[in-house]
């Protein structure tokens, strides 16, 4: 029987670039194609067999809990990590580790739209579970217009911090809990320094996803996505 790996959806951001839409609604609950952005993610994770989810929140976070409940309406189980104030990516993950457990897990963002097949990550998680040297796996995408410089380089299946041909980190990743060793729950901490340290040790793998992925960073992008999904009748 395949291990019931968990997935975490990051939903604690303030959504400052999306104002005024996010003054009264957390960004992951903004709607496109007839449903909240975070629900698109939940449904794709469920489709890939990830039925035990953890969602962190801060800004207007109780709205997220009220909207999604325990997850049963979507065929999943949801546990929540209420940060109060945003703790950045690594800080949010560390604070939720007690909900995620000891096995490697998937992390994705609740405020993007992607058609990535999360099922592709199950073999990666299995490899990470048996290989302590495999600390992280990142899904990289082509650089969007608003981020032309990229983040990291994919070289023969490994991700490195510097070099030619940088790609953009999609926010989709797999992590072993050991990556966050030494960090304190409840404290702010960025993810990039941890990843760069692990990259320098050759402990980060990656893949290049060329399909649909979009950072919904402005009200205009959200409106355009809404029109696109309605026209395409995406489910």
MOBEL-V221693 format. One record per pair of residues at least 24 apart in sequence whose C-alpha atoms are under 10 Angstrom apart, sorted by sequence separation. I is the first residue (numbers start at 1). J is the second residue. D is the distance in whole Angstrom. If there is no record, write none. Layout:
i: <I/I>
j: <J/J>
d: <D/D>
This chain:
i: <51/52/53/54/55/56/57/58/59/60/61/104/105/142/143/144/179/50/51/52/53/54/55/56/57/58/59/103/104/141/142/143/38/42/50/51/52/53/54/55/56/57/58/59/103/104/140/141/142/143/11/49/50/51/52/53/54/55/56/57/58/59/102/103/140/141/142/143/10/39/46/47/56/57/58/139/140/141/142/9/28/39/42/46/57/58/139/140/141/175/38/46/56/57/104/106/138/139/140/141/174/26/36/43/45/46/56/104/105/106/107/108/138/139/140/141/161/174/9/26/27/29/42/43/104/106/138/139/140/173/174/9/26/27/28/42/43/138/139/140/173/8/25/26/27/29/42/58/138/139/161/162/173/7/24/25/26/29/39/57/137/138/139/160/161/9/23/24/25/26/28/42/56/137/138/159/160/161/8/22/23/26/27/55/56/136/137/138/159/160/161/162/169/7/22/25/26/29/55/136/137/160/161/162/170/6/7/24/25/29/54/56/135/136/137/159/160/161/169/170/56/134/135/136/159/160/168/55/134/135/136/151/158/159/160/167/8/54/134/135/136/160/6/7/12/13/14/54/133/135/136/159/160/170/5/6/7/8/9/10/11/12/13/14/15/55/132/134/135/152/158/159/160/170/171/4/5/6/7/8/9/10/11/12/13/14/54/131/133/134/135/158/159/160/170/4/5/6/7/8/9/10/11/12/13/14/53/54/128/129/132/158/159/160/2/4/5/6/7/8/9/10/11/12/13/52/53/128/129/152/157/158/159/4/5/6/7/8/9/11/12/13/52/128/157/158/159/12/125/156/157/158/11/124/125/154/155/156/157/121/124/125/154/155/156/157/53/55/121/122/154/155/11/53/54/55/121/153/154/53/55/56/118/152/154/50/55/153/50/114/116/138/112/114/136/137/112/136/135/45/109/110/108/109/136/45/108/109/135/136/107/108/109/134/135/107/108/133/106/107/108/135/137/138/139/140/141/142/41/106/107/135/136/137/138/139/140/141/142/41/42/50/105/106/107/133/134/135/136/137/138/139/140/141/142/12/41/48/49/50/105/106/133/134/135/136/137/138/139/140/141/142/144/146/8/11/12/40/41/44/47/48/49/104/105/106/133/134/135/136/137/138/139/140/141/144/7/8/9/10/12/14/38/39/40/41/44/45/47/48/104/105/132/133/134/141/142/144/146/8/12/13/14/37/38/39/40/41/44/45/46/47/48/50/103/104/105/141/8/12/13/37/38/40/41/44/45/46/48/49/103/104/141/12/13/36/37/38/40/41/44/45/48/102/103/104/11/12/13/36/37/38/40/41/44/102/103/12/13/37/101/102/12/37/41/100/10/11/10/12/97/11/28/29/30/32/124/10/28/29/89/93/124/10/27/28/94/97/8/9/27/28/93/8/26/27/94/94/93/94/98/8/94/95/97/8/90/91/94/95/96/90/94/95/96/8/94/95/8/91/93/94/95/117/6/7/90/91/92/93/94/95/116/6/91/92/94/115/116/117/5/6/90/91/92/94/116/5/13/15/91/92/93/115/116/6/7/8/9/10/11/12/13/90/91/92/114/115/116/5/6/7/8/9/10/11/12/13/87/90/91/92/93/114/115/4/5/6/7/8/9/10/11/12/87/88/89/90/91/92/113/114/115/3/5/6/7/8/9/10/11/86/87/88/89/90/91/113/114/4/5/6/7/8/9/10/85/86/87/88/89/90/112/113/114/8/9/83/84/85/86/87/88/89/90/112/113/83/85/87/88/89/90/111/112/113/83/90/111/112/111/112/109/111/113/112/7/113/5/4/3/115/2/5/5/3/3/2/3/10/9/8/8/7/8/7/37/37/30/28/27/30/33/27/32/33/31/32/35/44/30/31/32/33/34/43/32/33/31/32/33/31/32/33/34/40/32/33/34/21/22/32/33/18/21/32/33/17/18/19/20/33/34/17/18/19/33/34/15/16/17/18/33/34/15/16/17/18/33/15/18/18>
j: <75/76/77/78/79/80/81/82/83/84/85/128/129/166/167/168/203/75/76/77/78/79/80/81/82/83/84/128/129/166/167/168/64/68/76/77/78/79/80/81/82/83/84/85/129/130/166/167/168/169/38/76/77/78/79/80/81/82/83/84/85/86/129/130/167/168/169/170/38/67/74/75/84/85/86/167/168/169/170/38/57/68/71/75/86/87/168/169/170/204/68/76/86/87/134/136/168/169/170/171/204/57/67/74/76/77/87/135/136/137/138/139/169/170/171/172/192/205/41/58/59/61/74/75/136/138/170/171/172/205/206/42/59/60/61/75/76/171/172/173/206/42/59/60/61/63/76/92/172/173/195/196/207/42/59/60/61/64/74/92/172/173/174/195/196/45/59/60/61/62/64/78/92/173/174/195/196/197/45/59/60/63/64/92/93/173/174/175/196/197/198/199/206/45/60/63/64/67/93/174/175/198/199/200/208/45/46/63/64/68/93/95/174/175/176/198/199/200/208/209/96/174/175/176/199/200/208/96/175/176/177/192/199/200/201/208/50/96/176/177/178/202/49/50/55/56/57/97/176/178/179/202/203/213/49/50/51/52/53/54/55/56/57/58/59/99/176/178/179/196/202/203/204/214/215/49/50/51/52/53/54/55/56/57/58/59/99/176/178/179/180/203/204/205/215/50/51/52/53/54/55/56/57/58/59/60/99/100/174/175/178/204/205/206/49/51/52/53/54/55/56/57/58/59/60/99/100/175/176/199/204/205/206/52/53/54/55/56/57/59/60/61/100/176/205/206/207/61/174/205/206/207/61/174/175/204/205/206/207/172/175/176/205/206/207/208/105/107/173/174/206/207/64/106/107/108/174/206/207/107/109/110/172/206/208/105/110/208/106/170/172/195/170/172/194/195/171/195/195/106/170/171/170/171/198/108/171/172/198/199/171/172/173/198/199/172/173/198/172/173/174/201/203/204/205/206/207/208/108/173/174/202/203/204/205/206/207/208/209/109/110/118/173/174/175/201/202/203/204/205/206/207/208/209/210/81/110/117/118/119/174/175/202/203/204/205/206/207/208/209/210/211/213/215/78/81/82/110/111/114/117/118/119/174/175/176/203/204/205/206/207/208/209/210/211/214/78/79/80/81/83/85/109/110/111/112/115/116/118/119/175/176/203/204/205/212/213/215/217/80/84/85/86/109/110/111/112/113/116/117/118/119/120/122/175/176/177/213/81/85/86/110/111/113/114/117/118/119/121/122/176/177/214/86/87/110/111/112/114/115/118/119/122/176/177/178/86/87/88/111/112/113/115/116/119/177/178/88/89/113/177/178/89/114/118/177/88/89/89/92/177/92/109/110/111/113/205/92/110/111/171/175/206/93/110/111/177/180/92/93/111/112/177/93/111/112/179/180/180/181/185/96/182/183/185/97/179/180/183/184/185/180/184/185/186/99/185/186/100/183/185/186/187/209/99/100/183/184/185/186/187/188/209/100/185/186/188/209/210/211/100/101/185/186/187/189/211/101/109/111/187/188/189/211/212/103/104/105/106/107/108/109/110/187/188/189/211/212/213/103/104/105/106/107/108/109/110/111/185/188/189/190/191/212/213/103/104/105/106/107/108/109/110/111/186/187/188/189/190/191/212/213/214/103/105/106/107/108/109/110/111/186/187/188/189/190/191/213/214/105/106/107/108/109/110/111/186/187/188/189/190/191/213/214/215/110/111/185/186/187/188/189/190/191/192/214/215/186/188/190/191/192/193/214/215/216/187/194/215/216/216/217/215/217/222/222/118/225/122/122/122/234/122/125/126/125/126/126/129/171/172/172/173/173/174/174/216/222/216/216/216/219/222/217/222/223/222/223/226/235/222/223/224/225/226/235/225/226/225/226/227/226/227/228/229/235/228/229/230/218/219/229/230/216/219/230/231/216/217/218/219/232/233/217/218/219/233/234/216/217/218/219/234/235/217/218/219/220/235/218/221/222>
d: <7/6/6/6/6/6/6/6/9/9/10/7/9/9/6/8/10/10/4/5/5/5/5/4/5/5/7/9/6/10/6/5/9/10/8/6/6/6/6/6/6/6/5/7/6/10/9/6/6/9/8/9/10/8/8/9/7/9/7/7/5/7/9/10/6/5/9/10/9/10/8/10/10/8/6/10/5/6/9/8/10/8/9/7/8/9/9/5/6/9/9/7/9/10/10/10/10/6/5/10/10/9/9/7/9/10/10/9/10/9/10/10/7/6/8/10/10/9/8/9/9/10/7/9/9/10/8/7/8/10/10/8/6/9/10/9/9/8/5/9/9/10/9/6/10/8/8/10/6/6/9/10/10/10/9/7/7/7/8/9/9/4/9/9/6/10/9/7/9/9/8/10/7/5/7/9/8/9/10/9/9/7/10/10/8/7/5/9/9/10/10/10/10/8/9/8/7/8/10/5/7/9/7/10/10/10/10/10/9/10/10/9/8/5/9/10/5/8/9/9/7/10/6/6/6/7/9/9/9/5/10/10/8/9/10/8/10/8/8/8/10/8/10/7/9/9/10/10/10/7/8/8/10/8/9/6/8/9/7/9/7/6/7/8/9/10/8/10/6/9/7/9/8/9/10/8/7/7/7/6/6/6/6/4/7/6/7/10/10/10/10/8/6/9/8/7/8/5/5/5/5/6/5/5/7/9/9/7/9/10/8/6/5/9/10/8/7/6/6/6/7/7/8/6/10/10/8/8/8/10/9/4/6/8/9/8/9/8/9/9/9/10/9/7/6/6/8/7/7/9/6/8/8/8/8/10/9/9/7/10/10/9/8/9/9/9/10/10/9/10/7/10/9/9/9/10/8/9/7/10/10/10/9/10/8/10/9/10/9/9/9/10/9/10/10/10/9/8/9/10/9/10/8/6/8/10/6/7/7/9/7/4/10/9/9/6/7/9/7/5/9/10/9/7/9/7/9/8/8/6/6/9/7/5/6/6/6/6/8/8/9/8/8/4/8/9/9/6/5/5/5/5/5/5/7/9/7/7/8/8/6/7/9/5/6/6/5/7/6/6/6/9/9/10/9/10/8/9/9/9/9/6/7/7/6/9/6/6/8/8/8/9/7/9/8/8/10/9/10/10/8/9/8/8/10/8/8/10/8/5/5/7/9/9/8/9/9/9/9/10/9/9/8/10/5/10/9/8/8/8/9/8/8/9/9/4/8/8/10/8/6/7/6/7/8/7/6/10/9/9/7/6/10/6/9/9/6/8/8/9/7/8/9/8/7/9/9/8/8/9/7/9/9/10/9/6/10/8/9/7/8/9/9/10/10/9/10/10/8/8/7/10/9/9/8/9/9/8/5/8/10/10/10/8/8/5/8/9/10/10/6/8/9/8/9/10/10/7/8/9/10/9/10/9/8/10/10/9/7/8/8/7/7/4/9/10/5/6/8/8/8/8/8/10/9/8/8/8/8/10/9/10/7/6/7/8/10/10/9/10/9/8/10/7/8/9/7/9/10/9/6/8/9/7/7/8/9/7/8/7/9/10/9/9/5/8/8/5/7/7/8/6/6/6/6/7/9/9/9/8/4/9/9/5/7/9/7/5/4/5/5/5/5/10/7/9/8/5/7/10/8/4/9/9/6/7/6/6/5/5/7/10/6/6/7/5/8/6/6/10/8/9/8/8/6/8/9/9/4/6/6/5/7/5/9/9/9/10/9/10/8/6/6/6/8/6/7/7/9/8/8/9/10/9/5/7/10/8/7/5/7/8/9/8/10/10/10/8/8/10/9/10/9/8/9/9/8/9/10/9/10/10/10/10/10/9/9/9/10/10/9/10/10/10/7/10/8/7/9/10/8/9/9/7/8/9/6/5/10/4/7/8/8/8/8/9/9/5/8/10/10/7/5/9/7/8/9/10/6/8/9/9/10/6/5/8/8/10/10/9/6/6/8/10/8/9/8/9/9/9/10/9>
